[in-house]
Amino acid sequence: MHSILIAAILLASSSLVLGHGQVNRVTVGSIANSGPNQYWAGDAKNKVTATRVMYQASSPAYVLYDDFTDNSKMSCEGSAKSPAPRTISVAAGQELTVYWQGATGELNGQPGTGSLTAYNPWVHAMGFVFDYITSCNGDCTTFDSTNAGWTKIAHAGIDMTQTISNDLRQTMKNKPEPYYPSSGPGLWAMAKMVQQGSAWNIRIPASLESGQYLIRHELAAVHNPKNSDPTTGPQLYIACIQLDVTNGGDRFLPAGTQSNALYLPNGAFANTNVLSSSFNPAKVVIPGPAIWDGVSGGVVNRGVNTTEYVSEERSAGGSAAKHAVHHSRSRARVNRLP
């Protein structure tokens, strides 16, 4: 209990310093596309990037629970109406890799960060990773995603079959941003990402028809639990990447869920408290809609029914339910992914 209280004090003081980061680049095979320069619009790479501009490392640096019902902010961090100038070509069934870069250098050159030294590693190690997709209905470079319906194609929470490396655990303690669970198994998706060089792979469903799509790649950090301070709670870092999917299959996306109905401002996700003495990592549930049944090779029939979980949240939250449109063809149970 004493160590938890100390951690809470450290995190409360460190939360005054706004953390953030950005997409450094996105790769498909040997092709790389740089992320935008969100601090200088005149940078030449802003004319060729396929990633929409994210928030700077100053308020607002990320999306907090009070804005969970704001379509504009939840869609693409305020860039719903500001598309990137390019798209990245990727074949259906192929992977793209998103490389994240921290805005600050606390983890630069530190153990457990995948030997990344060319730029700052991502700065948080506790949290979820979500991947959503929507059709641009034509040209992504002119697409307003404010009211788009998002379909989840992947998610990852905490894997109780794996453990954070001793190196990264110590690095986060030194930051200071102590890692929980403080011992034993429990590898958060965000820690996994940091350990593999701040990189995350996203596979485009092989069944998806060809066309232009927008990926909503989201990191949800949970290191600063919600309290009476409105700047606390899960921090959402949302990268929107424009794709031109080729060699597609015959599956159309369902209507999806608008971004303002993905999570409740006072639901279980918003109130995740890793510092609580009652926190049980084995009972962490992944929020949001279920993974689309059109994802080939999707992990089903094991684990937690996330669709039921969201329904329970929404019934408690009232009118938020009317904004969600779930047209998944399956109510399969979806496992917490590694």
Summary of the structure (lengths in Angstrom):
residues: 338
radius of gyration: 18.7
end to end distance: 28.8
largest distance: 56.7
contacts: 1139
relative contact order: 0.18
helix: 20%
strand: 25%
